[in-house]
Amino acid sequence: MQSDGGYAISEGNYTTLVLIDLTEHVFAFNLSHLEMLLHAQLGEEDSMFIRTGKRLIINREYVYKVNIGKKQLILADIRNNISIPLTASKVALRQLKNHLESQLSLPSSSDGTHRPPR
């Protein structure tokens, strides 16, 4: 099941949910509260959303590329020709990359990038 939710980013007590079509919705609650709402609404299917560092939740279905060295994460919707570059800490991206690789059983690449199959 693919969701239209691309990612959510927080600024203090406000969270901006960005849909994959780049529509933005701002909420007056923090990212932890959004995580609770996702779990309450989606149950086990909330696993499609991954907390990446302190300020970001991403939809793993749209992860196109993780580049730890450049502190860059790219979400993409190939069907609609949309690419969303995001930045995150090296620690957060390394954890994300390890999480994705453990689920897909993919070997690490030498340049620190990861491109899950579509």
N, C-alpha and C positions, 0 to 999 in steps of 0.2 A: 504494500500500500504506500503510495507516494503522497506526501502532504504538500500543500502550497506554501507552507512556512519554510522560509530559507534560513533565517537566523534571527536571533534576538541579541541586542546589545544594551548594556545598562550604563546609566549615568546616575550614580547615587540611588535615590529612591524612584527613579523613572526607568522604564524599560521600553525600548523601541523594538517592535516586532516588524521585521521586513519580510514580506512575502517574496517568492521567487520572481514575481513580475515587477518587483521593486516598490510596490505599494507599502507605505509605512503606517503603522498604528502605534501611538504612544500611550503607555499605561502608567498610572501613578502607583507602581509597586516595584519592588526589586526583583532581581533574577531568581532568587530563591523562591519567592512567591510564585513566579511563573513556572518553575519546576514542579511545585506542588499542584498547580492548576493543570499542567500537562498530564501529570500522573492521574489526577482525579478524572480528567476527561478521556484520556486515552488508555489508561490501565497499562498493560504490558507493552502496548504499541508505542508508549512514550520512549522506548529504547531507540527510536529513530532520531531522537534529539540527544545531543551530547554536549555536556557542559565543557567548555574549552577555556580554562583559566577563570579569572574572577569576573570578567565582564561579558562573556560571550556564550551563547548556546547556539549550536548549529544543527542543521538537519543533515544527517550523514548520507542521506540519499542523494544529495547534491554535491558532495565533496568530489572535486575534480583533481586537485593537486595540493599537497602539503609540502612546503619548502621551508625547512627549519632554518637553514642558513640565512635566508632572506626574511625570516619571520613573517612568511606569507602563507595564506590559505586561500585557495580559490574554489568558490562554489560555482557550479555551472548547471544550466538547464539547456542541454544540447538541442532539444526539440524546438525551443523558442529562441535559440541563439543568444542566451543571456549568460554573462560571466560576471561574477561578483568577487573582486579581490578584497580580502580582509587581512588585517595584521593581528598578530598575537605573539606572546612571548615565546622564546625558544623552548622553555620548559613546558608550556601548555601545548605547543605543537608537537613536541616529542611524545608527550603523553597521548595525544590524539592519534598520532601515527602508530604508536605501539598498540593502542586499543584497536584501531582499524586492522592492522596487520594480524593481531591475534584472532580477530573474527574471520578474517579472510585466509589466514595461514599463508601470507605472502612473505617472501624474504625482503630484508631491507636493501635499498639501493645504496650505492657508494656515495652518491651526492646528497643524500638526505631527503630525496623527494619520494613521493608515493602517489601513484595514480591508480585508484581502484578501477576494476573493469566495469563497463556499462552494460 
